Amino acid sequence: MKIINELKSTADKEFLKARLNIHETHNYLKNHLLECIKPINLPLNQFTVLRILKVEHPKNSSINEIKEQMLDKNSDVSRLVDRLLSKKLVVRKECKSDRRQKEIQITQRGLDLFKKINNHEQHLNNKIKHLSLDEVMQLNNLLEKIRKI
């Protein structure tokens, strides 16, 4: 990290170091997540949509509700849902209260897919298990605080 050493201000060094650490940790965890989902042969964005629907199950979700929860805000959720639909991992129904809206729900096949990777998910959680619950809560608070600006 030569860049950090070349900065004159200690404060600047620490802020840059924090940003670089966040990016490095993101990449570290993302790479492990990609390894976890490799057995189910789904791209990360499709997996993310499926995970959102799994958390909402048995409730339906709209495209907009899914989009709000996506990490990648530029994702074309409609297209992702179409791909999951073709794999029979979700169903799409017309909304009873608003015919322009579509309701999306994970299928049993989609739920079964998560059972396949359950041990891999636990392996991913183990990447931060060495932190105490207090440390994890503090980390969550700090990361959320960064995004509230």
N, C-alpha and C positions, 0 to 999 in steps of 0.2 A: 504494500500500500504506500507507494512512494508519494502519491498525490497528497495524502494526509500529512506526511512528514514535511512537505514543502510549504504548507500553509503556515503563516506567521502567527495568527491568532489562535490561542488555545480553544476559545469558544467555537471558532470556525471549524477547527479540527474535530471537536467532539460532535458538532451537528452533522458534519459530513460523515464521520465515522458511524453515527447512528443511522443515517440514511443508507449507507452502504451495507450496514449490518442487516437492516430490514430487507433490502433487496436480496442479499445473499441468503438470508433465512427463507425468504419466499421461494427462491429458486431451489433450495435444499428440500423444502417440504413439497413443492410442486413436483420435483423429479421423483420423489418417493411415492407421491400420489399416482403419478403416471405409471410407475411400476406396479402399484396396487391394482389399477384398473386394466392393466394389460391382459389378464386372463379373460375379461369379459368383452374385449375387442370393441370398445366404444371410445370415440374421441372425447376429450375432456369436456367440451361444451355440452355434448349430449348427456354425458354422465352427470354434469351439474344440473341440468333440467330434470333428469330422472331423480336425483337426490332431493331436489326441491319438492317434487311430486310425492316422493316417499314420505317426507316429513309431514306433508299435508294430508296424506292418506288417512282415512277414506274420503276426506273432503275433496271436492273438485277445485281446480285453479283455472284462472283465465290466463291468456297470453300475457296481459299486462302485469298480473300478479307475479308470474314467473319472471318476467323481465326485470321487475323491481328487485328481485332477490339474486339475480345473476351477478357474478363477480365481474364478468366482462360485459359492460353496459352496451357495447357495440354489437352484441350477438343478435343475429336474426332469429329470434325465438320461434317465429312461425315456421321457418325452414327447419329448425332443429326438431320441433314437434312433428313435422311431416316425416322426417327421417326416423324418428322413434316410432311413429305410427306404422310406417312400412315394416319395421322390425317387430311389430305387435307388442311393443313395450308400454304403449299408452293407448288410450281411447280418447276420441274427441266427439263431444256431443253438442248439440245446439242448446244454448242457455234458455231455460223456460221463461225467465223474466225479461230477457233481451235477446231477440233472435239474431241480432248482429254479432253477439258475443259467442264464443265457443268455450265450452268447459272441457278441461283436460284432466285426465286421471290416470295414474299408473295402473297397469294391469298386474295380474298375479304373476305373469311371466317376468315383468319388470321387477316385482318384489323378490322373486326367486333369484334373479340376477344378483341382487345385493347379498343374498345368503352365500353365494359363491365366493364373494370377496370379503366376507366378514372377518376372517382371520387376517387378511391383508390390511384391512382397516385398523384392526387392533395393533398390528405392527406399526402402522403410521402414527397412531396415538402414542405408542411407546417412544416415539422420537422426542416427545416433550414430557414424558412421565417422570423424568428425574427432577422436574420442577415441583415444588409443593403446591397445594391448592391455593394458598395465599399468593404465591408468586404468579401462578397462572391467572388468577383474578386481577392482580396488579398489572400484568402484561396486557390483558384484555382491556382494562381501563385506559392504559396509556395509548394503546393502538387506536382505540375508539376516540380518545381525546385528540389525537393527531388528525383524524378524519373530520372532526367537527369544526375545523377552521373555515 
